[in-house]
Amino acid sequence: MDFRSPRTRSSQSKPDRITRRSSLALMAAAAAALVLGVSGAPSPARAALNDKQRATLEKINEYFNSIRTMAGDFVQFGPNGERAEGQFYLSRPGKIRFHYKPPARIDIIADGKSVSVKDRKLQTQDIWPLSKTPLRFLLSNKIDLTSDANVTSVSVEPDLVTVIITEDGTFVQGKLTLIFDAQTQELKQWTVTDEQGLDTSVAIYNVKTDVAMNDKMFVIDYLANTRQKSGR
């Protein structure tokens, strides 16, 4: 597995665990933007794409739009060197699941209308509207990086294509760096940089496309928190 080492901005070490912050960062990194709503501050200007950059993004769009389902493994690196692994399952439009291996206990699930970050041990979760999360880009029925996202930089190299998306929002501010294979247009790695300048990187591998999916994997239990509070 050829993963680019993520950048970190802190030398302080933490245990190998998943926090709610890093779980949300993974959810943000899986998509093509970092916005929940629109703040009063203006978003950075879109990059002026040359013909080669635009043609490259159009190839990436074409590749993603040809895929309806995808599954594979992921490795996540937190801003302080934390590492976690798991499997992901994607079914467009609208559905995805990130299942973390122990000792992490997080599942991230999108069911087509909402996104849940669930603690499997505590059986509690946080839920957001899918349309207000960054996953809306990755899970949309049709992806178009040339117009639907605030692309501020595109770097086309012989082996890799790097796309930077930057937006300001009321909930999350920062940038998303997507790394694609220049020959196959496959997504290889992404890095989320939050408003504090901290990075969370995710690399995916063993990816299979157009695989059969069980819709039960994408079910959100909307009453989980209520049962937990009532002691049931």
C-alpha positions, 0 to 999 in steps of 0.5 A: 500500500502506497500511502502518502504520509499525512502532515501533522502540526502537533508533536504531542502524541495521543493514544491510538483511538478515535474521538468524535472530532476525528470521526467527523473529520473522516466524514468530511474527508470522504467528500468534496467539501467542508461546509455545513451551511454558509457563513458571512465570510466569503469563500475563497475564489475558485481556481481559473482552470486551464484546459489540461486541468479542466479535462482532468477533472472531467475525467474524474467526474466521468469515472465517479459517475460511472460507479454506483457502488464501491467497497474497500478498506481504509486507514485513517491518520489523525492530526497527532499521529493517531491511526485507525483502520476499517472498511467502507461501503458506498452506494450512490446516491446517498448511502455510505458506511465507515466501520472502524475496527477495534479498538475504535468503536465508531460507525459513520452511516449515511442513509440517503437523508441523514448522516450518523456518527455512532458510538457502538459501545454506548449506542449513542449517535450524532445526526446531521442532515446529509444535505448539510454535510460534505458527504453530499458531494461524494454521494450525489447522483451526479458528481461535477468537480468543475462546477459543484465544489469550490476547487481552489487548486488543481495539480496534475502530475504524471502519477497523481492528481491533487485537487484542493477544495476550500470553503467557509461554513458556520460549522466547519471551516478548512480545506479538503485535499483529494489525491487521485491516480492520474491514469485511472482517476481512482481516488487514493487518499484525502486530507482534511485541514480544519479551521485550526490547521490540523490535518486528518488523512485517509487512504483507501485500498483493496477497492472494488466497484459495482459490488452488491450491497445490502441496504441494511448496512445503511440503516440509521437507528433514529431512536438510539439516543432516546432509548439510551436516555430512558435506560431501555 
